């Protein structure tokens, strides 16, 4: 069986880069998926801030598993030229951080349109990102999320097959649950050959995001299956969203009361780490 390489979105623990890195060391996590550092999204960090962050990462012995970028999280046709410049900046950052993975999405529909009917436009826009990523030697990893083109496994497969392996998959089992989709076995079986890494998030079909192992995401079953399937070790990136994620009721279109409540983001993140370690 192949092993899990533990990573996390440490910005869910704290804004401060130093606090994030100290927490990762304390929890025994050797990798980070970078999204925000010192409260700034990776897409807007200056070149000097990126260099300083790399020095801090090296000091704490933390490696970067992936860049958790916002690429593809815009409406189709909504400033693609500027978006490509943002992509260039992010790919340059990925090179500095010495990671080969950049998380992306597959776009929202313009107002009044149905993203499910815009496959051609989605693929054309993604191709622009793929061609640019190729120049920097990074691999785009598509995450399934609500209301983008690739929100369900079948359309994710369409995207990945179209690019013939050049785009890979971030399998977020919790996001599938929030879409009312059972992530295992069907979704996993459809996508397993494309998986670059996993986002560890759990949820209930009723709509609540809960600690790993406490929902319907079948995290243990999926990781057990992938350890047997994968040829190499692979990253599992903790993205618990237990307290930091606002607006979820509106996103999933259902009202609920989350049975898990925390005093602050640090307590929520720590509980997610503990529950995940117990699970595996």
N, C-alpha and C positions, 0 to 999 in steps of 0.2 A: 504493500500500500504506500502511496505517496503522501507526503506531509503537507500540513497547512502552514503557510507563512502569515503570521498574524499582523494585520495593519489596522488603522483606524482613522476616522475623521476626528482628529483631536480638537478641532475648533468647536465641537459640541461640548467639550470640557471647559474651555476657556478661550477668550479672545487672544490673550497674550501668547506670543510664540514661545517664550521661555516657559510659561506655565504648561503649555501643551507638551513640550518636550520633557519637562520634569515628570508630568503625569505618565507619559508613555514609559519612561524609565521605571517609574514606581510600579506600574502595572505589568512590567515585563513584556512590553510590546516594542518590537525592534524596527517597525516601519510605520510610515504615515502616508495617508492619502491627502495631499495638500488641497485645500479649498480656500480657507481664509487664514491669514497670518497677521497678527496684531490688528485684527478687525477689518482687514482689507482683502477683498477677493483676489485670488492669484492673477486674474486677468488685468488688474490695475496696479499691481506692484511695480515699482520702478526697478530698473536694472540694478541699481545700488542696493535696494531692499532685497532683491532676489539673491545677490551675492552675500549679503549679511546673513540672510536666512540659511544659506548653504553652509556658511561657517558655523552657525549655531547647531545645525543638524549634525555636522561632523564632530563638533565638540561633545555632543550628547550621544554620539554613536547611533543616530537614527537615519535609516535610509528611506528613500521615497519610493513607495510602491507604484504610485500613479498620481497624475494631476487630476483632481476632481473639478474639471473645468465646466463653465456654463455654455460651452459651444453647442450650437444647435437648439438652444433654449430660447429661440426668438420666433416670431411669426415669419412664415415664408415671404420673401420679398421685402422684408423689413430691414433695409440697410445692410445687404450682404457684403458690399465692398468694405464697409467699416468692420463688419464681423470677421472678414478674412484678415484684416490687419490685427484685430484682437487675437485671432488664431495664431498668427505669426509670432506675436509676443509670447503667447502661451507655449508654443513649441520651442521657442528659444529658452524659456524658463525650464521646460522639461529637460533640455540638453544640459543646462547648468545644474539642475537637481539630479541628473544622471538617472532618469527613469525613461523607459521606452513606451509607457502607457499614458494615454490622455483620454479621460472619460468624456463622451459626447452624447447628445440627444438628437432626435430626428424631427424637430421643428413642430411648431403649432400652426394651425390654419389661420389665414387672414380672416378678419371679421366677416361673417356671413358665408363662410366656406366650410366644407367638410374635409378634414385632413385625410380621411380614409379614401377620398377620391382624388388625392393629389400625389399619388405615388411618383409619377414622372418628375414633378417639381422637387419632391423630397430627394430623390436620387441625384438629380442634377446638382442640388445645393450641397449634398453630402460629398459628391464627387469633387467639388471645388476644395473642400476641406481635406479630402484624401490626397489629392494631388499636392497640396501644400505640405501636408504632414510627411509625405514621401521625401521631400527635400531635407527634412530635419531628422529623418530616420526614426520617427515615432509612429506607434500604432494607435489608431483610433479605436476606442472600446465603447460600444453603444449600450447605454443603460435604458431599460424599459421604465417608462414613467407615464402617468395618466395624461391623456389628451394630446400626446405627440403621436406621430405616425406609428412608431414602434412601441405601442402600449400593450400589445398582445403578442404571444409567442409567434403566431403565424406571420405577422407583418415584420417582426424582428428577423425571422428566417429569410423573408424576401430581401431585406436589406443586406444581410450578411452573404447570402448566396450571390446577389448581384455583384458584390465586390470580390468574390472569389477567394475569400480568406484574408484579404487585406484589411478589412474591418472585423473586429472581434466583438465579443459580447461581455458586458458586465451583467451578470445574472442577479437581479434583485428580487429575491423570493417574497419579501414583504410587500413590494409594490404590486406584484401579481395578486396577492391576497386582497389588497385594497381595490383591485379591479374585479374582484369576484372570481378569480381564476385560481384553481388548485395548482400550485407550482410543481407538484410531484405526484405521479411520474410524468404526465404528458408534457408539460412545459419544459422540464429538464431534459427529457429524452429528445425533444425536438431541437434543443439548443446545445446539448452537451459538447458536441464536437467544435463548437464555436467559442466556448467559454474561455475568456482570458483570466477572469477572477470573479469573486462573489462579493456582493454587498450583504452584510449580515444585518438584517432588519426583520422583525417579526410583527405580525398584525393579526387581528381577528377579522373574520368576514363581516362582522357588524360594523367595522370601521376604526377600531382603536388600534394604535400602535403600542405594542407591549414588549417586555424584555425578551431576549432570545430564548426560545424554548417554551414560551408561555402562550403562543398563538397558533395559527394555522399554516405557518410558512414551511413546516417540515424541514427545518434547517438540518437537523441531525441526519435525517434520511438522505437528503440531497448531498451533503458533504461526504457521508459514508459511501454513497454511490460514486461520487466523483473521485474519491481517493482510489477506488478500484479501477476507474476508467482512465484517469489522466496518466500520461507518461512521465510527467514531471511534477515537482512540488508546485503549489499555486497559492496565490494570495487570497485571504479572506479579510475583507475590510469592514470593520465595525462601523455602521452608520445607524445608531439606535433610534435617533429622532424621538426620544422619550419625553423631552421637555422643550427642546429648542424649535420644534416644528409648529409654526402657527398656521392657522387657516385650513387645517385638515378637514374640518367638517364641510367647508365649502368645496374643497377639492373633491372629496368622495361623494358629496351630495347626500350625506346622511348625518343625523345628529346622534351623538353618543356621549356617554360619560366614561372616560378611561378609568379602569379599575386600579391603575398604577399611578400614584401621585408622588412627587418628589419635592424636596425643599428648594433645590436649586439644580442647575445643569450639571454641576460636579457630582452631586449625589446620584443623579440619573445616569450619567456616564459610567460611574463606578459600579452601579448595580448591573448595568448592561455587560460590563466586562466580567463581573463575577458570574452572572447567569450564563454567559457564553462559555466560560471556562468550565463551569459545571456540566454544561450540555455536551461538550466534546471530550 
